[in-house]
Amino acid sequence: MNENELKKHKKYMLRCIEIAKRNSSKHYPNPSVGALVLKNDIIISEGVTSDYGGNHAEVNAIKPLQNKTDLSNAILYVTLEPCSHQGKTPPCTELIYKSGIKNVIIGALDISSKVNGKGISYLKTKGINVISGICEDKCNQLHKNFLHYNKHKRPYIILKWAKSKDQFIAPLKKDDNRPFLISSNKSRQLVHKWRSEEHSILVGYNTVIDDNPTLDVRHVNGNNPIRIVLDDKKSLKNDFNVFNDFSETISINYYLKYKNPAKFICKKLFEKNIQSVIIEGGKKTLDLFINENLWDEARVFESNTILNSGIRSPKLNGTILIEQKVGDDMLKIFKPN
C-alpha cells in the first residue's frame, strides 16, 4: 500500500468513526459500528448499527444499494471486523460476499469469541481483498467498551463523584431523601450526557434510601442507561424512583457474603451482557471497587463549596489524565496506576 492509498483509507475510516459516534446507546450490547460504501471515490451509502436486534452497520450501508448498483469495483469501509455468525441477524460477511464487493477495509479486529478473525478469514476465502488496521487505535477507542468487555470479561468501569473544596461528598445528615447537590448545573448536565453514552449506571443501597435518585438523563437528549442497584439483603421496595418504568433496573443481591464483592458484582454484570457502567456512589460502593482495584477510569468534580464536615471523599491511587474547568467546578479524570 502506497502513501496515497493509506491517506485515502484513513480519510474514509475517520468518516466511519464519525458516523458511529452519532449513534444512540440503544445499540448495546452490540458495538456502535460505522460503515460506508465508496465507488469511484464517491461515498454512495453510509450505515450505522441499528438498535439492538436490528441491522448491523454493514447491512445498513449495503442493503439500499442491492440490485440497484454494481458494487464489484466498490470498497466497503467498516470500523470493526464484520461478524460471520448467525445471531439475532444473519452474518454480515455473507451479505458482503453476495453484494459483489471485492474490497473491504477494516479498522479494528473483533476479539469476541464468536468472531475473532473468522470474519476476515471468510471474506478472504471468497476472494475478497481485505485490509485491516486502518486507524486502528482510533477504532479501538471507539469500541473501547465492547473490546474491554470481551477481553477482561467484565464491563468498562467508570467511577464518578463530586466533592467539596474541603473533600466531603455529602453531609452526615439531610432534611430530606433527595440528592445533596455539590457540583454546578453544567457539571450535572455533563454527567447526564455521560449516562446517555454508557450501557448502565450503578448505585448502592444507601444511595437509594438516602437520595431516592431516578438515575436518568433528564438534562440532555438521550437514552436512559440500565440501572444497577446493589441490594444485598433484597429489601428495597418497588416504590423508589430507581424502579420506575423510565428504564430497566437490575438488582444484585447477596454480594457481601463474598470475599471480593466487587469481583462478584462484575461477574453478575458480565453475565447480564453489561459492557460499561458508571458507578455513582455512595462512598461504600465506590470503595468496594477502589479497594479491589476494579476500575478503569474515575471522573471527579471538585466544587468551591465548603461543608466543614460530612462523608469523606474516596481516595484513589491513580494518575490524572485530564484536568479541566466545567462551570465553577474542576473536573479531574484519573486512570489506575
C-alpha positions as CSV (number, residue, x, y, z in Angstrom):
1,M,0.0,0.0,0.0
2,N,1.5,3.3,-1.0
3,E,1.3,6.6,0.9
4,N,-1.6,8.0,-1.1
5,E,-3.7,4.8,-0.7
6,L,-3.1,4.8,3.1
7,K,-4.1,8.5,3.3
8,K,-7.3,7.7,1.3
9,H,-8.2,4.8,3.6
10,K,-7.6,6.8,6.7
11,K,-9.8,9.6,5.4
12,Y,-12.8,7.3,4.9
13,M,-12.2,5.3,8.1
14,L,-12.3,8.6,10.0
15,R,-15.6,9.3,8.4
16,C,-16.9,5.8,9.6
17,I,-15.9,6.7,13.1
18,E,-17.8,10.0,12.9
19,I,-20.9,8.0,11.7
20,A,-20.6,5.6,14.6
21,K,-20.3,8.4,17.2
22,R,-23.6,9.9,16.2
23,N,-25.4,6.7,17.2
24,S,-27.7,6.4,20.3
25,S,-26.9,4.0,23.1
26,K,-29.7,1.6,22.1
27,H,-27.2,-0.5,20.2
28,Y,-26.0,-2.1,23.4
29,P,-24.8,-4.8,23.8
30,N,-23.7,-4.6,20.2
31,P,-20.9,-2.1,19.5
32,S,-21.8,1.1,17.6
33,V,-20.1,0.4,14.2
34,G,-19.8,2.9,11.4
35,A,-19.6,1.8,7.7
36,L,-19.7,3.3,4.2
37,V,-19.5,2.2,0.6
38,L,-17.2,4.1,-1.7
39,K,-17.4,3.9,-5.5
40,N,-15.3,5.9,-7.9
41,D,-14.0,7.9,-4.9
42,I,-17.6,8.9,-4.0
43,I,-19.5,7.8,-0.9
44,I,-22.7,6.3,-2.2
45,S,-24.0,4.9,1.1
46,E,-23.4,5.0,4.8
47,G,-24.6,2.9,7.7
48,V,-24.5,2.6,11.5
49,T,-25.5,-0.1,13.9
50,S,-29.3,-0.2,14.5
51,D,-30.9,-0.6,17.9
52,Y,-30.2,-3.9,19.5
53,G,-31.7,-6.7,17.4
54,G,-31.7,-4.7,14.2
55,N,-29.3,-4.5,11.3
56,H,-25.6,-4.1,11.7
57,A,-23.8,-1.1,10.1
58,E,-22.6,-3.1,7.1
59,V,-26.1,-4.2,6.3
60,N,-27.4,-0.7,6.6
61,A,-24.8,0.6,4.2
62,I,-25.1,-2.2,1.6
63,K,-28.9,-3.0,1.5
64,P,-30.1,0.3,-0.1
65,L,-27.7,-0.5,-3.0
66,Q,-28.5,-4.1,-3.6
67,N,-29.9,-4.9,-7.1
68,K,-29.5,-1.2,-8.0
69,T,-25.8,-0.6,-8.2
70,D,-22.9,-2.7,-9.5
71,L,-20.6,-3.0,-6.4
72,S,-17.8,-5.1,-8.0
73,N,-15.5,-2.0,-8.0
74,A,-16.8,-0.5,-4.8
75,I,-15.0,-0.5,-1.4
76,L,-16.6,-1.2,2.0
77,Y,-15.1,0.6,4.9
78,V,-16.1,-0.5,8.4
79,T,-14.7,0.3,11.9
80,L,-14.9,-3.3,13.3
81,E,-14.4,-6.7,11.7
82,P,-17.7,-7.9,10.2
83,C,-19.4,-10.8,12.0
84,S,-19.5,-14.2,10.4
85,H,-22.0,-16.0,12.7
86,Q,-25.8,-16.2,13.0
87,G,-27.1,-14.1,15.9
88,K,-30.2,-12.0,16.1
89,T,-29.3,-11.1,12.5
90,P,-27.6,-13.1,9.7
91,P,-23.8,-12.9,9.2
92,C,-22.6,-9.6,7.7
93,T,-19.8,-11.4,5.8
94,E,-22.4,-13.4,3.8
95,L,-24.1,-10.2,2.7
96,I,-20.8,-8.5,1.8
97,Y,-19.9,-11.5,-0.4
98,K,-23.3,-11.7,-2.1
99,S,-23.3,-7.9,-2.8
100,G,-20.3,-8.3,-5.1
101,I,-18.0,-6.0,-3.1
102,K,-14.4,-7.1,-3.7
103,N,-12.5,-4.8,-1.3
104,V,-13.1,-4.4,2.4
105,I,-11.2,-2.0,4.7
106,I,-11.4,-2.7,8.4
107,G,-10.4,-0.6,11.4
108,A,-10.3,-2.9,14.4
109,L,-10.4,-6.6,14.9
110,D,-13.4,-8.1,16.8
111,I,-11.8,-10.1,19.6
112,S,-15.1,-11.7,20.8
113,S,-15.1,-15.5,20.7
114,K,-17.8,-15.6,18.0
115,V,-15.7,-13.6,15.5
116,N,-12.0,-13.2,16.4
117,G,-10.7,-13.3,12.9
118,K,-13.4,-15.5,11.4
119,G,-15.0,-12.6,9.6
120,I,-11.7,-11.7,7.8
121,S,-11.0,-15.4,7.1
122,Y,-14.4,-15.9,5.5
123,L,-14.1,-12.8,3.3
124,K,-10.6,-13.9,2.1
125,T,-11.8,-17.4,1.2
126,K,-14.4,-15.8,-1.0
127,G,-11.7,-13.9,-2.9
128,I,-12.3,-10.6,-1.3
129,N,-9.3,-8.3,-0.7
130,V,-9.2,-7.3,3.0
131,I,-7.0,-4.7,4.6
132,S,-7.2,-4.3,8.4
133,G,-5.7,-2.0,11.0
134,I,-6.6,1.3,9.3
135,C,-6.9,4.0,12.1
136,E,-6.7,1.0,14.4
137,D,-6.1,3.0,17.6
138,K,-9.0,5.3,17.0
139,C,-11.3,2.4,16.1
140,N,-10.2,0.5,19.3
141,Q,-11.0,3.6,21.3
142,L,-14.4,3.9,19.6
143,H,-15.2,0.3,20.5
144,K,-13.5,0.5,23.9
145,N,-16.4,-0.8,25.9
146,F,-17.1,-3.8,23.6
147,L,-13.4,-4.8,23.4
148,H,-12.8,-4.4,27.1
149,Y,-15.9,-6.5,27.9
150,N,-14.7,-9.3,25.7
151,K,-11.0,-9.1,26.8
152,H,-11.5,-8.8,30.6
153,K,-14.9,-10.5,31.0
154,R,-16.3,-7.5,32.8
155,P,-17.7,-4.1,31.9
156,Y,-15.6,-1.0,31.5
157,I,-15.9,0.7,34.9
158,I,-16.2,4.4,35.4
159,L,-16.2,5.8,38.9
160,K,-17.9,9.2,39.4
161,W,-18.4,11.5,42.3
162,A,-18.4,15.2,43.3
163,K,-16.7,16.6,46.3
164,S,-16.5,19.9,48.2
165,K,-13.4,22.0,48.4
166,D,-12.7,20.5,51.8
167,Q,-13.0,16.9,50.4
168,F,-16.5,15.9,51.5
169,I,-19.1,14.2,49.2
170,A,-22.2,14.7,51.4
171,P,-23.3,16.0,54.8
172,L,-23.7,13.4,57.6
173,K,-27.4,14.3,57.9
174,K,-30.0,15.7,55.5
175,D,-33.5,17.1,55.9
176,D,-35.0,15.0,53.0
177,N,-34.2,12.0,50.8
178,R,-33.1,13.9,47.8
179,P,-29.6,14.1,46.3
180,F,-27.4,16.7,48.0
181,L,-26.0,18.8,45.1
182,I,-22.4,19.8,45.3
183,S,-21.5,20.3,41.7
184,S,-22.7,23.0,39.3
185,N,-25.5,22.8,36.8
186,K,-23.0,22.5,33.9
187,S,-21.3,19.5,35.7
188,R,-24.6,17.8,36.2
189,Q,-25.6,18.3,32.6
190,L,-22.2,16.7,31.6
191,V,-22.9,13.8,33.9
192,H,-26.3,13.2,32.2
193,K,-24.5,13.2,28.8
194,W,-22.1,10.6,30.1
195,R,-25.0,8.5,31.3
196,S,-26.6,8.6,27.9
197,E,-23.4,7.2,26.4
198,E,-22.9,4.3,28.7
199,H,-24.7,1.0,29.0
200,S,-25.5,1.2,32.7
201,I,-25.3,3.2,35.9
202,L,-24.8,1.7,39.4
203,V,-25.6,2.9,42.9
204,G,-25.6,1.2,46.3
205,Y,-28.4,0.5,48.8
206,N,-27.8,3.6,51.0
207,T,-27.8,5.9,48.0
208,V,-31.3,4.6,47.0
209,I,-32.5,5.1,50.6
210,D,-30.9,8.5,51.3
211,D,-31.3,10.1,47.9
212,N,-34.1,8.3,46.1
213,P,-32.4,9.1,42.7
214,T,-34.0,8.5,39.3
215,L,-30.7,7.9,37.5
216,D,-32.0,9.1,34.2
217,V,-30.8,11.6,31.6
218,R,-33.4,14.3,32.0
219,H,-30.9,17.2,31.5
220,V,-30.0,16.1,28.0
221,N,-31.4,14.4,24.9
222,G,-30.5,10.7,25.0
223,N,-31.4,7.3,26.2
224,N,-31.6,6.3,29.9
225,P,-29.0,3.7,30.9
226,I,-29.9,0.4,32.5
227,R,-29.9,1.0,36.3
228,I,-28.0,-1.4,38.6
229,V,-28.9,-1.4,42.3
230,L,-26.9,-3.1,45.0
231,D,-29.4,-4.5,47.4
232,D,-27.6,-7.1,49.4
233,K,-30.5,-8.3,51.6
234,K,-33.1,-7.9,48.8
235,S,-35.0,-5.4,51.0
236,L,-35.6,-2.4,48.8
237,K,-39.3,-1.7,48.0
238,N,-40.5,-1.0,44.5
239,D,-41.8,2.5,45.2
240,F,-38.3,4.0,45.0
241,N,-37.6,6.1,41.8
242,V,-35.0,3.6,40.5
243,F,-37.8,1.1,40.0
244,N,-40.0,3.3,37.8
245,D,-40.6,2.5,34.2
246,F,-38.1,5.0,32.7
247,S,-35.6,2.3,32.2
248,E,-34.7,-1.3,33.1
249,T,-33.4,-1.9,36.6
250,I,-31.3,-4.8,37.7
251,S,-30.9,-5.7,41.4
252,I,-27.8,-7.5,42.6
253,N,-28.2,-9.3,45.9
254,Y,-26.2,-11.2,48.5
255,Y,-22.8,-9.9,47.2
256,L,-21.4,-9.0,50.7
257,K,-21.0,-12.7,51.6
258,Y,-18.2,-13.0,49.1
259,K,-14.5,-12.2,49.9
260,N,-14.3,-10.0,46.8
261,P,-17.8,-8.4,46.5
262,A,-16.8,-6.1,43.6
263,K,-15.4,-9.0,41.6
264,F,-18.7,-10.9,42.2
265,I,-20.7,-7.8,41.1
266,C,-18.6,-7.6,37.9
267,K,-19.3,-11.3,37.2
268,K,-23.0,-10.7,37.5
269,L,-22.8,-7.7,35.2
270,F,-20.8,-9.7,32.6
271,E,-23.5,-12.4,32.8
272,K,-26.1,-9.7,32.0
273,N,-24.0,-8.5,29.0
274,I,-23.4,-5.2,30.6
275,Q,-20.5,-3.6,28.7
276,S,-20.0,-0.4,30.7
277,V,-21.1,1.0,34.0
278,I,-20.8,4.4,35.7
279,I,-20.6,3.9,39.5
280,E,-22.1,7.0,41.1
281,G,-22.0,6.0,44.8
282,G,-22.2,6.1,47.6
283,K,-18.9,6.1,49.3
284,K,-19.1,2.5,50.4
285,T,-20.0,1.3,46.9
286,L,-17.2,3.3,45.4
287,D,-14.7,2.0,47.9
288,L,-15.7,-1.6,47.1
289,F,-14.3,-1.1,43.6
290,I,-11.4,1.1,44.6
291,N,-10.2,-1.4,47.3
292,E,-10.2,-4.3,44.8
293,N,-8.7,-2.1,42.1
294,L,-11.6,-2.8,39.8
295,W,-12.0,0.4,37.9
296,D,-10.8,1.8,34.5
297,E,-11.5,5.5,34.8
298,A,-12.5,7.9,37.6
299,R,-14.2,11.2,37.0
300,V,-14.1,13.5,40.0
301,F,-15.6,17.0,40.3
302,E,-14.4,19.4,42.9
303,S,-16.6,22.4,43.7
304,N,-15.9,25.6,45.6
305,T,-18.5,24.5,48.2
306,I,-17.2,24.2,51.8
307,L,-19.1,21.7,54.0
308,N,-16.7,21.7,57.1
309,S,-17.9,18.1,57.9
310,G,-19.6,15.2,56.4
311,I,-18.8,12.0,54.5
312,R,-15.2,12.0,53.3
313,S,-14.4,11.7,49.6
314,P,-13.0,8.3,48.4
315,K,-9.2,8.2,47.9
316,L,-7.7,7.0,44.7
317,N,-4.4,5.5,43.7
318,G,-4.4,6.9,40.2
319,T,-2.9,9.3,37.6
320,I,-4.6,12.4,36.3
321,L,-5.3,12.1,32.5
322,I,-7.4,15.3,32.1
323,E,-7.9,18.4,34.3
324,Q,-10.4,21.0,33.1
325,K,-12.9,23.6,34.3
326,V,-16.6,22.7,34.0
327,G,-18.7,25.7,35.0
328,D,-17.5,26.6,38.5
329,D,-16.1,23.1,39.2
330,M,-12.8,21.4,38.4
331,L,-13.1,18.1,36.7
332,K,-10.2,15.6,37.0
333,I,-10.2,12.3,35.1
334,F,-8.0,9.6,36.5
335,K,-6.7,6.2,35.3
336,P,-5.4,3.5,37.7
337,N,-1.7,3.4,38.4
